[in-house]
């Protein structure tokens, strides 16, 4: 997400049931705003976030201007989920690219896995993700700017009409 904008922008936030129950201010949540450039720095990152409530606010790094800013196209479909869907929501809210394809999956809950015995695992959601403007992506997805459905005929012809449309938009920028 940081490469899509020159400045440091809020992306979204994840909030746990505990934080929701006691009341929270998204501005006061712990900020995740930089991906370490060295593996050794991951230890500090783990210490910073590992032993607290999993509620967190995500920000871009503010990497400065890039030649492609204002000239990006994002291709999505019903399989776009998780972090890719978070990126799509961020792009949509901030008008950073033209989004082409079909509605995203609507699957962005943060979960935790527990061992329950006999080799079984139980995965349950523990956080909900919201865009910075408060849009809930879980169960809703993100609607593209240009909705293009793949057709049976285009598949038979060996054509990817979504990619073709995204390329045409990119060439016009």
CNS distance restraints for C-alpha pairs under 8 A (distance, minus, plus):
assign (resid   1 and name CA) (resid   5 and name CA) 7.38 0.50 0.50
assign (resid   1 and name CA) (resid  60 and name CA) 6.26 0.50 0.50
assign (resid   1 and name CA) (resid  87 and name CA) 6.17 0.50 0.50
assign (resid   1 and name CA) (resid  90 and name CA) 7.76 0.50 0.50
assign (resid   2 and name CA) (resid   6 and name CA) 7.48 0.50 0.50
assign (resid   2 and name CA) (resid   8 and name CA) 7.69 0.50 0.50
assign (resid   2 and name CA) (resid  60 and name CA) 4.61 0.50 0.50
assign (resid   2 and name CA) (resid  61 and name CA) 5.42 0.50 0.50
assign (resid   2 and name CA) (resid  62 and name CA) 6.34 0.50 0.50
assign (resid   2 and name CA) (resid  63 and name CA) 6.57 0.50 0.50
assign (resid   3 and name CA) (resid  63 and name CA) 6.84 0.50 0.50
assign (resid   3 and name CA) (resid  66 and name CA) 7.55 0.50 0.50
assign (resid   4 and name CA) (resid  69 and name CA) 6.39 0.50 0.50
assign (resid   4 and name CA) (resid  91 and name CA) 7.99 0.50 0.50
assign (resid   4 and name CA) (resid  96 and name CA) 6.56 0.50 0.50
assign (resid   5 and name CA) (resid   9 and name CA) 7.91 0.50 0.50
assign (resid   5 and name CA) (resid  60 and name CA) 7.94 0.50 0.50
assign (resid   5 and name CA) (resid  62 and name CA) 7.06 0.50 0.50
assign (resid   5 and name CA) (resid  63 and name CA) 7.68 0.50 0.50
assign (resid   5 and name CA) (resid  64 and name CA) 7.38 0.50 0.50
assign (resid   5 and name CA) (resid  65 and name CA) 7.14 0.50 0.50
assign (resid   5 and name CA) (resid  69 and name CA) 6.77 0.50 0.50
assign (resid   5 and name CA) (resid  96 and name CA) 7.21 0.50 0.50
assign (resid   6 and name CA) (resid  62 and name CA) 5.34 0.50 0.50
assign (resid   6 and name CA) (resid  63 and name CA) 5.55 0.50 0.50
assign (resid   6 and name CA) (resid  64 and name CA) 3.96 0.50 0.50
assign (resid   6 and name CA) (resid  65 and name CA) 4.55 0.50 0.50
assign (resid   6 and name CA) (resid  66 and name CA) 7.05 0.50 0.50
assign (resid   6 and name CA) (resid  69 and name CA) 7.96 0.50 0.50
assign (resid   7 and name CA) (resid  60 and name CA) 7.50 0.50 0.50
assign (resid   7 and name CA) (resid  61 and name CA) 7.29 0.50 0.50
assign (resid   7 and name CA) (resid  62 and name CA) 4.05 0.50 0.50
assign (resid   7 and name CA) (resid  63 and name CA) 6.66 0.50 0.50
assign (resid   7 and name CA) (resid  64 and name CA) 6.13 0.50 0.50
assign (resid   7 and name CA) (resid  65 and name CA) 8.00 0.50 0.50
assign (resid   8 and name CA) (resid  59 and name CA) 6.49 0.50 0.50
assign (resid   8 and name CA) (resid  60 and name CA) 4.97 0.50 0.50
assign (resid   8 and name CA) (resid  61 and name CA) 5.27 0.50 0.50
assign (resid   8 and name CA) (resid  62 and name CA) 3.98 0.50 0.50
assign (resid   8 and name CA) (resid  63 and name CA) 7.73 0.50 0.50
assign (resid   9 and name CA) (resid  59 and name CA) 5.51 0.50 0.50
assign (resid   9 and name CA) (resid  60 and name CA) 5.36 0.50 0.50
assign (resid   9 and name CA) (resid  61 and name CA) 7.78 0.50 0.50
assign (resid   9 and name CA) (resid  62 and name CA) 7.37 0.50 0.50
assign (resid  10 and name CA) (resid  57 and name CA) 7.62 0.50 0.50
assign (resid  10 and name CA) (resid  58 and name CA) 6.17 0.50 0.50
assign (resid  10 and name CA) (resid  59 and name CA) 4.36 0.50 0.50
assign (resid  10 and name CA) (resid  60 and name CA) 6.52 0.50 0.50
assign (resid  10 and name CA) (resid 132 and name CA) 6.18 0.50 0.50
assign (resid  11 and name CA) (resid  57 and name CA) 7.63 0.50 0.50
assign (resid  11 and name CA) (resid  58 and name CA) 5.37 0.50 0.50
assign (resid  11 and name CA) (resid  59 and name CA) 5.15 0.50 0.50
assign (resid  11 and name CA) (resid  60 and name CA) 6.75 0.50 0.50
assign (resid  11 and name CA) (resid  90 and name CA) 5.66 0.50 0.50
assign (resid  11 and name CA) (resid 131 and name CA) 6.24 0.50 0.50
assign (resid  11 and name CA) (resid 132 and name CA) 5.55 0.50 0.50
assign (resid  12 and name CA) (resid  57 and name CA) 5.98 0.50 0.50
assign (resid  12 and name CA) (resid  58 and name CA) 5.49 0.50 0.50
assign (resid  12 and name CA) (resid  59 and name CA) 7.35 0.50 0.50
assign (resid  12 and name CA) (resid  86 and name CA) 7.90 0.50 0.50
assign (resid  12 and name CA) (resid  90 and name CA) 7.48 0.50 0.50
assign (resid  12 and name CA) (resid 129 and name CA) 7.16 0.50 0.50
assign (resid  12 and name CA) (resid 130 and name CA) 5.58 0.50 0.50
assign (resid  12 and name CA) (resid 131 and name CA) 4.00 0.50 0.50
assign (resid  12 and name CA) (resid 132 and name CA) 4.06 0.50 0.50
assign (resid  12 and name CA) (resid 133 and name CA) 7.62 0.50 0.50
assign (resid  12 and name CA) (resid 134 and name CA) 7.86 0.50 0.50
assign (resid  13 and name CA) (resid  26 and name CA) 6.97 0.50 0.50
assign (resid  13 and name CA) (resid  55 and name CA) 7.29 0.50 0.50
assign (resid  13 and name CA) (resid  56 and name CA) 5.57 0.50 0.50
assign (resid  13 and name CA) (resid  57 and name CA) 4.21 0.50 0.50
assign (resid  13 and name CA) (resid  58 and name CA) 5.82 0.50 0.50
assign (resid  13 and name CA) (resid 129 and name CA) 5.72 0.50 0.50
assign (resid  13 and name CA) (resid 130 and name CA) 5.46 0.50 0.50
assign (resid  13 and name CA) (resid 131 and name CA) 6.35 0.50 0.50
assign (resid  13 and name CA) (resid 132 and name CA) 6.48 0.50 0.50
assign (resid  14 and name CA) (resid  54 and name CA) 7.60 0.50 0.50
assign (resid  14 and name CA) (resid  55 and name CA) 5.14 0.50 0.50
assign (resid  14 and name CA) (resid  56 and name CA) 5.32 0.50 0.50
assign (resid  14 and name CA) (resid  57 and name CA) 6.49 0.50 0.50
assign (resid  14 and name CA) (resid 110 and name CA) 7.95 0.50 0.50
assign (resid  14 and name CA) (resid 127 and name CA) 5.94 0.50 0.50
assign (resid  14 and name CA) (resid 128 and name CA) 5.38 0.50 0.50
assign (resid  14 and name CA) (resid 129 and name CA) 4.28 0.50 0.50
assign (resid  14 and name CA) (resid 130 and name CA) 6.25 0.50 0.50
assign (resid  15 and name CA) (resid  19 and name CA) 6.25 0.50 0.50
assign (resid  15 and name CA) (resid  20 and name CA) 6.68 0.50 0.50
assign (resid  15 and name CA) (resid  54 and name CA) 7.04 0.50 0.50
assign (resid  15 and name CA) (resid  55 and name CA) 4.27 0.50 0.50
assign (resid  15 and name CA) (resid  56 and name CA) 6.64 0.50 0.50
assign (resid  15 and name CA) (resid 127 and name CA) 5.30 0.50 0.50
assign (resid  15 and name CA) (resid 128 and name CA) 5.54 0.50 0.50
assign (resid  15 and name CA) (resid 129 and name CA) 6.62 0.50 0.50
assign (resid  16 and name CA) (resid  20 and name CA) 6.19 0.50 0.50
assign (resid  16 and name CA) (resid  53 and name CA) 7.31 0.50 0.50
assign (resid  16 and name CA) (resid  54 and name CA) 6.38 0.50 0.50
assign (resid  16 and name CA) (resid  55 and name CA) 5.51 0.50 0.50
assign (resid  16 and name CA) (resid 126 and name CA) 5.97 0.50 0.50
assign (resid  16 and name CA) (resid 127 and name CA) 4.44 0.50 0.50
assign (resid  16 and name CA) (resid 128 and name CA) 6.56 0.50 0.50
assign (resid  17 and name CA) (resid  21 and name CA) 6.07 0.50 0.50
assign (resid  17 and name CA) (resid 126 and name CA) 7.11 0.50 0.50
assign (resid  17 and name CA) (resid 127 and name CA) 6.91 0.50 0.50
assign (resid  18 and name CA) (resid  22 and name CA) 6.36 0.50 0.50
assign (resid  18 and name CA) (resid  53 and name CA) 7.88 0.50 0.50
assign (resid  19 and name CA) (resid  23 and name CA) 5.84 0.50 0.50
assign (resid  19 and name CA) (resid  24 and name CA) 5.83 0.50 0.50
assign (resid  19 and name CA) (resid  53 and name CA) 7.60 0.50 0.50
assign (resid  19 and name CA) (resid  55 and name CA) 6.96 0.50 0.50
assign (resid  20 and name CA) (resid  24 and name CA) 6.28 0.50 0.50
assign (resid  24 and name CA) (resid  28 and name CA) 7.62 0.50 0.50
assign (resid  24 and name CA) (resid  29 and name CA) 7.64 0.50 0.50
assign (resid  25 and name CA) (resid  29 and name CA) 6.68 0.50 0.50
assign (resid  26 and name CA) (resid  57 and name CA) 6.68 0.50 0.50
assign (resid  27 and name CA) (resid  57 and name CA) 7.64 0.50 0.50
assign (resid  29 and name CA) (resid  55 and name CA) 6.67 0.50 0.50
assign (resid  29 and name CA) (resid  56 and name CA) 5.35 0.50 0.50
assign (resid  29 and name CA) (resid  57 and name CA) 5.66 0.50 0.50
assign (resid  30 and name CA) (resid  55 and name CA) 7.44 0.50 0.50
assign (resid  30 and name CA) (resid  56 and name CA) 5.16 0.50 0.50
assign (resid  30 and name CA) (resid  57 and name CA) 5.98 0.50 0.50
assign (resid  31 and name CA) (resid  56 and name CA) 6.14 0.50 0.50
assign (resid  31 and name CA) (resid  57 and name CA) 4.88 0.50 0.50
assign (resid  31 and name CA) (resid  58 and name CA) 5.87 0.50 0.50
assign (resid  31 and name CA) (resid  59 and name CA) 6.95 0.50 0.50
assign (resid  32 and name CA) (resid  56 and name CA) 6.99 0.50 0.50
assign (resid  32 and name CA) (resid  57 and name CA) 6.12 0.50 0.50
assign (resid  32 and name CA) (resid  58 and name CA) 4.92 0.50 0.50
assign (resid  32 and name CA) (resid  59 and name CA) 6.14 0.50 0.50
assign (resid  33 and name CA) (resid  58 and name CA) 6.02 0.50 0.50
assign (resid  33 and name CA) (resid  59 and name CA) 4.65 0.50 0.50
assign (resid  33 and name CA) (resid  60 and name CA) 5.65 0.50 0.50
assign (resid  33 and name CA) (resid  61 and name CA) 5.53 0.50 0.50
assign (resid  34 and name CA) (resid  59 and name CA) 7.88 0.50 0.50
assign (resid  34 and name CA) (resid  60 and name CA) 7.25 0.50 0.50
assign (resid  34 and name CA) (resid  61 and name CA) 5.54 0.50 0.50
assign (resid  36 and name CA) (resid  41 and name CA) 5.81 0.50 0.50
assign (resid  36 and name CA) (resid  42 and name CA) 6.51 0.50 0.50
assign (resid  37 and name CA) (resid  41 and name CA) 7.48 0.50 0.50
assign (resid  38 and name CA) (resid  42 and name CA) 7.35 0.50 0.50
assign (resid  39 and name CA) (resid  43 and name CA) 7.90 0.50 0.50
assign (resid  40 and name CA) (resid  44 and name CA) 7.96 0.50 0.50
assign (resid  41 and name CA) (resid  45 and name CA) 6.55 0.50 0.50
assign (resid  42 and name CA) (resid  46 and name CA) 6.10 0.50 0.50
assign (resid  43 and name CA) (resid  47 and name CA) 6.30 0.50 0.50
assign (resid  44 and name CA) (resid  48 and name CA) 6.12 0.50 0.50
assign (resid  45 and name CA) (resid  49 and name CA) 6.40 0.50 0.50
assign (resid  46 and name CA) (resid  50 and name CA) 5.28 0.50 0.50
assign (resid  47 and name CA) (resid  51 and name CA) 7.05 0.50 0.50
assign (resid  49 and name CA) (resid  54 and name CA) 7.55 0.50 0.50
assign (resid  50 and name CA) (resid  54 and name CA) 7.93 0.50 0.50
assign (resid  54 and name CA) (resid 127 and name CA) 7.29 0.50 0.50
assign (resid  55 and name CA) (resid 127 and name CA) 7.21 0.50 0.50
assign (resid  65 and name CA) (resid  69 and name CA) 7.05 0.50 0.50
assign (resid  68 and name CA) (resid  72 and name CA) 6.44 0.50 0.50
assign (resid  69 and name CA) (resid  96 and name CA) 7.55 0.50 0.50
assign (resid  70 and name CA) (resid  96 and name CA) 6.34 0.50 0.50
assign (resid  70 and name CA) (resid  97 and name CA) 6.61 0.50 0.50
assign (resid  70 and name CA) (resid 173 and name CA) 7.94 0.50 0.50
assign (resid  71 and name CA) (resid  97 and name CA) 6.84 0.50 0.50
assign (resid  71 and name CA) (resid 170 and name CA) 6.67 0.50 0.50
assign (resid  71 and name CA) (resid 173 and name CA) 5.45 0.50 0.50
assign (resid  72 and name CA) (resid  96 and name CA) 7.22 0.50 0.50
assign (resid  72 and name CA) (resid  97 and name CA) 4.75 0.50 0.50
assign (resid  72 and name CA) (resid  98 and name CA) 6.60 0.50 0.50
assign (resid  72 and name CA) (resid 170 and name CA) 6.59 0.50 0.50
assign (resid  73 and name CA) (resid  97 and name CA) 5.06 0.50 0.50
assign (resid  73 and name CA) (resid  98 and name CA) 4.77 0.50 0.50
assign (resid  73 and name CA) (resid  99 and name CA) 5.89 0.50 0.50
assign (resid  73 and name CA) (resid 100 and name CA) 7.17 0.50 0.50
assign (resid  73 and name CA) (resid 166 and name CA) 6.28 0.50 0.50
assign (resid  73 and name CA) (resid 169 and name CA) 7.26 0.50 0.50
assign (resid  73 and name CA) (resid 170 and name CA) 6.12 0.50 0.50
assign (resid  74 and name CA) (resid  88 and name CA) 7.70 0.50 0.50
assign (resid  74 and name CA) (resid  97 and name CA) 6.32 0.50 0.50
assign (resid  74 and name CA) (resid  98 and name CA) 6.09 0.50 0.50
assign (resid  74 and name CA) (resid  99 and name CA) 4.71 0.50 0.50
assign (resid  74 and name CA) (resid 100 and name CA) 6.11 0.50 0.50
assign (resid  74 and name CA) (resid 166 and name CA) 7.57 0.50 0.50
assign (resid  75 and name CA) (resid  99 and name CA) 5.96 0.50 0.50
assign (resid  75 and name CA) (resid 100 and name CA) 4.95 0.50 0.50
assign (resid  75 and name CA) (resid 101 and name CA) 5.79 0.50 0.50
assign (resid  75 and name CA) (resid 162 and name CA) 7.49 0.50 0.50
assign (resid  75 and name CA) (resid 163 and name CA) 7.18 0.50 0.50
assign (resid  75 and name CA) (resid 166 and name CA) 6.73 0.50 0.50
assign (resid  76 and name CA) (resid  80 and name CA) 5.83 0.50 0.50
assign (resid  76 and name CA) (resid  99 and name CA) 7.05 0.50 0.50
assign (resid  76 and name CA) (resid 100 and name CA) 6.19 0.50 0.50
assign (resid  76 and name CA) (resid 101 and name CA) 5.08 0.50 0.50
assign (resid  76 and name CA) (resid 102 and name CA) 6.19 0.50 0.50
assign (resid  76 and name CA) (resid 103 and name CA) 7.31 0.50 0.50
assign (resid  76 and name CA) (resid 104 and name CA) 6.46 0.50 0.50
assign (resid  76 and name CA) (resid 144 and name CA) 7.54 0.50 0.50
assign (resid  77 and name CA) (resid 101 and name CA) 5.40 0.50 0.50
assign (resid  77 and name CA) (resid 102 and name CA) 4.46 0.50 0.50
assign (resid  77 and name CA) (resid 103 and name CA) 5.74 0.50 0.50
assign (resid  77 and name CA) (resid 104 and name CA) 5.23 0.50 0.50
assign (resid  77 and name CA) (resid 105 and name CA) 7.47 0.50 0.50
assign (resid  78 and name CA) (resid 102 and name CA) 6.22 0.50 0.50
assign (resid  78 and name CA) (resid 103 and name CA) 5.76 0.50 0.50
assign (resid  78 and name CA) (resid 104 and name CA) 4.55 0.50 0.50
assign (resid  78 and name CA) (resid 105 and name CA) 4.72 0.50 0.50
assign (resid  79 and name CA) (resid 104 and name CA) 6.49 0.50 0.50
assign (resid  79 and name CA) (resid 105 and name CA) 5.74 0.50 0.50
assign (resid  80 and name CA) (resid  84 and name CA) 5.90 0.50 0.50
assign (resid  80 and name CA) (resid  85 and name CA) 5.73 0.50 0.50
assign (resid  80 and name CA) (resid 104 and name CA) 5.13 0.50 0.50
assign (resid  80 and name CA) (resid 105 and name CA) 5.73 0.50 0.50
assign (resid  81 and name CA) (resid  85 and name CA) 4.70 0.50 0.50
assign (resid  81 and name CA) (resid  86 and name CA) 7.79 0.50 0.50
assign (resid  81 and name CA) (resid 104 and name CA) 6.54 0.50 0.50
assign (resid  81 and name CA) (resid 105 and name CA) 5.38 0.50 0.50
assign (resid  81 and name CA) (resid 106 and name CA) 6.53 0.50 0.50
assign (resid  81 and name CA) (resid 107 and name CA) 5.38 0.50 0.50
assign (resid  81 and name CA) (resid 108 and name CA) 6.43 0.50 0.50
assign (resid  82 and name CA) (resid  86 and name CA) 6.45 0.50 0.50
assign (resid  82 and name CA) (resid 107 and name CA) 5.82 0.50 0.50
assign (resid  82 and name CA) (resid 108 and name CA) 4.52 0.50 0.50
assign (resid  82 and name CA) (resid 109 and name CA) 7.61 0.50 0.50
assign (resid  83 and name CA) (resid  87 and name CA) 6.22 0.50 0.50
assign (resid  83 and name CA) (resid 108 and name CA) 7.25 0.50 0.50
assign (resid  84 and name CA) (resid  88 and name CA) 6.24 0.50 0.50
assign (resid  85 and name CA) (resid  89 and name CA) 6.19 0.50 0.50
assign (resid  85 and name CA) (resid 104 and name CA) 6.66 0.50 0.50
assign (resid  85 and name CA) (resid 105 and name CA) 7.65 0.50 0.50
assign (resid  85 and name CA) (resid 106 and name CA) 7.47 0.50 0.50
assign (resid  85 and name CA) (resid 107 and name CA) 7.73 0.50 0.50
assign (resid  85 and name CA) (resid 108 and name CA) 7.12 0.50 0.50
assign (resid  85 and name CA) (resid 137 and name CA) 7.90 0.50 0.50
assign (resid  85 and name CA) (resid 141 and name CA) 7.45 0.50 0.50
assign (resid  85 and name CA) (resid 142 and name CA) 7.46 0.50 0.50
assign (resid  86 and name CA) (resid  90 and name CA) 6.24 0.50 0.50
assign (resid  86 and name CA) (resid 108 and name CA) 7.36 0.50 0.50
assign (resid  86 and name CA) (resid 131 and name CA) 7.51 0.50 0.50
assign (resid  86 and name CA) (resid 137 and name CA) 7.96 0.50 0.50
assign (resid  87 and name CA) (resid  91 and name CA) 6.15 0.50 0.50
assign (resid  88 and name CA) (resid  92 and name CA) 6.11 0.50 0.50
assign (resid  88 and name CA) (resid  99 and name CA) 7.79 0.50 0.50
assign (resid  88 and name CA) (resid 142 and name CA) 6.97 0.50 0.50
assign (resid  89 and name CA) (resid  93 and name CA) 6.17 0.50 0.50
assign (resid  89 and name CA) (resid 131 and name CA) 6.54 0.50 0.50
assign (resid  89 and name CA) (resid 137 and name CA) 7.66 0.50 0.50
assign (resid  89 and name CA) (resid 142 and name CA) 6.26 0.50 0.50
assign (resid  90 and name CA) (resid  94 and name CA) 6.19 0.50 0.50
assign (resid  90 and name CA) (resid 131 and name CA) 6.71 0.50 0.50
assign (resid  91 and name CA) (resid  95 and name CA) 5.66 0.50 0.50
assign (resid  91 and name CA) (resid  96 and name CA) 5.02 0.50 0.50
assign (resid  91 and name CA) (resid  97 and name CA) 6.17 0.50 0.50
assign (resid  92 and name CA) (resid  96 and name CA) 6.90 0.50 0.50
assign (resid  92 and name CA) (resid  97 and name CA) 7.42 0.50 0.50
assign (resid  92 and name CA) (resid  99 and name CA) 7.47 0.50 0.50
assign (resid  92 and name CA) (resid 142 and name CA) 7.98 0.50 0.50
assign (resid  93 and name CA) (resid 133 and name CA) 7.72 0.50 0.50
assign (resid  98 and name CA) (resid 144 and name CA) 7.89 0.50 0.50
assign (resid  98 and name CA) (resid 145 and name CA) 6.17 0.50 0.50
assign (resid  98 and name CA) (resid 146 and name CA) 7.64 0.50 0.50
assign (resid  99 and name CA) (resid 144 and name CA) 4.86 0.50 0.50
assign (resid  99 and name CA) (resid 145 and name CA) 5.07 0.50 0.50
assign (resid  99 and name CA) (resid 146 and name CA) 6.37 0.50 0.50
assign (resid 100 and name CA) (resid 144 and name CA) 5.35 0.50 0.50
assign (resid 100 and name CA) (resid 145 and name CA) 6.04 0.50 0.50
assign (resid 100 and name CA) (resid 146 and name CA) 4.81 0.50 0.50
assign (resid 100 and name CA) (resid 147 and name CA) 6.04 0.50 0.50
assign (resid 100 and name CA) (resid 148 and name CA) 6.83 0.50 0.50
assign (resid 100 and name CA) (resid 162 and name CA) 6.88 0.50 0.50
assign (resid 100 and name CA) (resid 165 and name CA) 7.56 0.50 0.50
assign (resid 100 and name CA) (resid 166 and name CA) 6.09 0.50 0.50
assign (resid 101 and name CA) (resid 144 and name CA) 6.09 0.50 0.50
assign (resid 101 and name CA) (resid 146 and name CA) 6.46 0.50 0.50
assign (resid 101 and name CA) (resid 147 and name CA) 5.12 0.50 0.50
assign (resid 101 and name CA) (resid 148 and name CA) 4.86 0.50 0.50
assign (resid 101 and name CA) (resid 149 and name CA) 6.66 0.50 0.50
assign (resid 101 and name CA) (resid 162 and name CA) 5.68 0.50 0.50
assign (resid 102 and name CA) (resid 143 and name CA) 6.80 0.50 0.50
assign (resid 102 and name CA) (resid 144 and name CA) 6.12 0.50 0.50
assign (resid 102 and name CA) (resid 147 and name CA) 5.42 0.50 0.50
assign (resid 102 and name CA) (resid 148 and name CA) 6.09 0.50 0.50
assign (resid 102 and name CA) (resid 149 and name CA) 6.30 0.50 0.50
assign (resid 103 and name CA) (resid 141 and name CA) 6.01 0.50 0.50
assign (resid 103 and name CA) (resid 142 and name CA) 5.41 0.50 0.50
assign (resid 103 and name CA) (resid 143 and name CA) 4.56 0.50 0.50
assign (resid 103 and name CA) (resid 144 and name CA) 6.06 0.50 0.50
assign (resid 103 and name CA) (resid 147 and name CA) 7.77 0.50 0.50
assign (resid 104 and name CA) (resid 141 and name CA) 4.69 0.50 0.50
assign (resid 104 and name CA) (resid 142 and name CA) 5.24 0.50 0.50
assign (resid 104 and name CA) (resid 143 and name CA) 6.82 0.50 0.50
assign (resid 105 and name CA) (resid 139 and name CA) 7.52 0.50 0.50
assign (resid 105 and name CA) (resid 140 and name CA) 7.59 0.50 0.50
assign (resid 105 and name CA) (resid 141 and name CA) 5.31 0.50 0.50
assign (resid 105 and name CA) (resid 142 and name CA) 7.90 0.50 0.50
assign (resid 106 and name CA) (resid 137 and name CA) 5.35 0.50 0.50
assign (resid 106 and name CA) (resid 138 and name CA) 4.46 0.50 0.50
assign (resid 106 and name CA) (resid 139 and name CA) 4.47 0.50 0.50
assign (resid 106 and name CA) (resid 140 and name CA) 4.93 0.50 0.50
assign (resid 106 and name CA) (resid 141 and name CA) 3.73 0.50 0.50
assign (resid 106 and name CA) (resid 142 and name CA) 7.28 0.50 0.50
assign (resid 107 and name CA) (resid 137 and name CA) 7.19 0.50 0.50
assign (resid 107 and name CA) (resid 138 and name CA) 5.09 0.50 0.50
assign (resid 107 and name CA) (resid 139 and name CA) 6.44 0.50 0.50
assign (resid 107 and name CA) (resid 141 and name CA) 7.34 0.50 0.50
assign (resid 108 and name CA) (resid 128 and name CA) 7.36 0.50 0.50
assign (resid 108 and name CA) (resid 129 and name CA) 6.40 0.50 0.50
assign (resid 108 and name CA) (resid 137 and name CA) 6.77 0.50 0.50
assign (resid 108 and name CA) (resid 138 and name CA) 5.53 0.50 0.50
assign (resid 109 and name CA) (resid 125 and name CA) 5.94 0.50 0.50
assign (resid 109 and name CA) (resid 126 and name CA) 7.43 0.50 0.50
assign (resid 109 and name CA) (resid 127 and name CA) 5.91 0.50 0.50
assign (resid 109 and name CA) (resid 128 and name CA) 5.06 0.50 0.50
assign (resid 109 and name CA) (resid 129 and name CA) 6.18 0.50 0.50
assign (resid 109 and name CA) (resid 138 and name CA) 6.53 0.50 0.50
assign (resid 110 and name CA) (resid 125 and name CA) 5.59 0.50 0.50
assign (resid 110 and name CA) (resid 126 and name CA) 5.83 0.50 0.50
assign (resid 110 and name CA) (resid 127 and name CA) 4.85 0.50 0.50
assign (resid 110 and name CA) (resid 128 and name CA) 6.29 0.50 0.50
assign (resid 110 and name CA) (resid 129 and name CA) 7.41 0.50 0.50
assign (resid 111 and name CA) (resid 123 and name CA) 6.46 0.50 0.50
assign (resid 111 and name CA) (resid 124 and name CA) 5.37 0.50 0.50
assign (resid 111 and name CA) (resid 125 and name CA) 4.02 0.50 0.50
assign (resid 111 and name CA) (resid 126 and name CA) 5.08 0.50 0.50
assign (resid 111 and name CA) (resid 127 and name CA) 6.63 0.50 0.50
assign (resid 112 and name CA) (resid 123 and name CA) 5.62 0.50 0.50
assign (resid 112 and name CA) (resid 124 and name CA) 5.68 0.50 0.50
assign (resid 112 and name CA) (resid 125 and name CA) 6.38 0.50 0.50
assign (resid 112 and name CA) (resid 126 and name CA) 6.45 0.50 0.50
assign (resid 113 and name CA) (resid 121 and name CA) 6.42 0.50 0.50
assign (resid 113 and name CA) (resid 122 and name CA) 5.52 0.50 0.50
assign (resid 113 and name CA) (resid 123 and name CA) 4.28 0.50 0.50
assign (resid 113 and name CA) (resid 124 and name CA) 6.57 0.50 0.50
assign (resid 114 and name CA) (resid 121 and name CA) 5.56 0.50 0.50
assign (resid 114 and name CA) (resid 122 and name CA) 5.16 0.50 0.50
assign (resid 114 and name CA) (resid 123 and name CA) 6.34 0.50 0.50
assign (resid 115 and name CA) (resid 119 and name CA) 7.38 0.50 0.50
assign (resid 115 and name CA) (resid 120 and name CA) 6.18 0.50 0.50
assign (resid 115 and name CA) (resid 121 and name CA) 4.61 0.50 0.50
assign (resid 115 and name CA) (resid 122 and name CA) 6.37 0.50 0.50
assign (resid 116 and name CA) (resid 120 and name CA) 5.65 0.50 0.50
assign (resid 116 and name CA) (resid 121 and name CA) 5.62 0.50 0.50
assign (resid 116 and name CA) (resid 122 and name CA) 6.58 0.50 0.50
assign (resid 117 and name CA) (resid 121 and name CA) 7.50 0.50 0.50
assign (resid 128 and name CA) (resid 136 and name CA) 7.97 0.50 0.50
assign (resid 128 and name CA) (resid 138 and name CA) 7.67 0.50 0.50
assign (resid 129 and name CA) (resid 136 and name CA) 6.61 0.50 0.50
assign (resid 129 and name CA) (resid 137 and name CA) 7.10 0.50 0.50
assign (resid 129 and name CA) (resid 138 and name CA) 7.47 0.50 0.50
assign (resid 130 and name CA) (resid 134 and name CA) 5.24 0.50 0.50
assign (resid 130 and name CA) (resid 135 and name CA) 5.31 0.50 0.50
assign (resid 130 and name CA) (resid 136 and name CA) 4.80 0.50 0.50
assign (resid 130 and name CA) (resid 137 and name CA) 6.55 0.50 0.50
assign (resid 131 and name CA) (resid 135 and name CA) 5.15 0.50 0.50
assign (resid 131 and name CA) (resid 136 and name CA) 6.76 0.50 0.50
assign (resid 131 and name CA) (resid 137 and name CA) 7.68 0.50 0.50
assign (resid 136 and name CA) (resid 140 and name CA) 7.12 0.50 0.50
assign (resid 137 and name CA) (resid 141 and name CA) 4.98 0.50 0.50
assign (resid 137 and name CA) (resid 142 and name CA) 6.87 0.50 0.50
assign (resid 143 and name CA) (resid 147 and name CA) 7.64 0.50 0.50
assign (resid 148 and name CA) (resid 161 and name CA) 7.50 0.50 0.50
assign (resid 148 and name CA) (resid 162 and name CA) 5.82 0.50 0.50
assign (resid 149 and name CA) (resid 162 and name CA) 7.23 0.50 0.50
assign (resid 150 and name CA) (resid 154 and name CA) 6.94 0.50 0.50
assign (resid 150 and name CA) (resid 155 and name CA) 7.43 0.50 0.50
assign (resid 150 and name CA) (resid 160 and name CA) 7.30 0.50 0.50
assign (resid 150 and name CA) (resid 161 and name CA) 6.49 0.50 0.50
assign (resid 150 and name CA) (resid 162 and name CA) 6.79 0.50 0.50
assign (resid 151 and name CA) (resid 155 and name CA) 6.40 0.50 0.50
assign (resid 152 and name CA) (resid 156 and name CA) 6.30 0.50 0.50
assign (resid 153 and name CA) (resid 157 and name CA) 6.27 0.50 0.50
assign (resid 154 and name CA) (resid 158 and name CA) 6.22 0.50 0.50
assign (resid 154 and name CA) (resid 159 and name CA) 5.14 0.50 0.50
assign (resid 154 and name CA) (resid 160 and name CA) 6.75 0.50 0.50
assign (resid 154 and name CA) (resid 161 and name CA) 6.81 0.50 0.50
assign (resid 155 and name CA) (resid 159 and name CA) 5.69 0.50 0.50
assign (resid 155 and name CA) (resid 160 and name CA) 6.96 0.50 0.50
assign (resid 160 and name CA) (resid 164 and name CA) 6.20 0.50 0.50
assign (resid 161 and name CA) (resid 165 and name CA) 6.10 0.50 0.50
assign (resid 162 and name CA) (resid 166 and name CA) 6.22 0.50 0.50
assign (resid 163 and name CA) (resid 167 and name CA) 6.04 0.50 0.50
assign (resid 164 and name CA) (resid 168 and name CA) 6.21 0.50 0.50
assign (resid 165 and name CA) (resid 169 and name CA) 6.25 0.50 0.50
assign (resid 166 and name CA) (resid 170 and name CA) 6.17 0.50 0.50
assign (resid 167 and name CA) (resid 171 and name CA) 6.14 0.50 0.50
assign (resid 168 and name CA) (resid 172 and name CA) 6.39 0.50 0.50
assign (resid 169 and name CA) (resid 173 and name CA) 6.55 0.50 0.50
